[in-house]
Amino acid sequence: MTLPRDPYILLSFVNTKLRDQYGGLAELCAALNADEAALRRTLASVNYRYDSGRNQFI
């Protein structure tokens, strides 16, 4: 599966997956074969950070 390139579409995609299917970011990245550090950097570039307590990027 290819992740969306646009950071805002990626944000929506990832938060939906975290809400509906995965208990945490590491689990999502492992299942989708995604680079967690790259994902965090992309979303940080639009001022979003992962909150493990909420299990979403805020």
Secondary structure, DSSP 8 states (H G I E B T S, - for coil): ----SSHHHHHHHHHHHHHHT-SSHHHHHHHHT--HHHHHHHHHTTT--EETTTTEE-
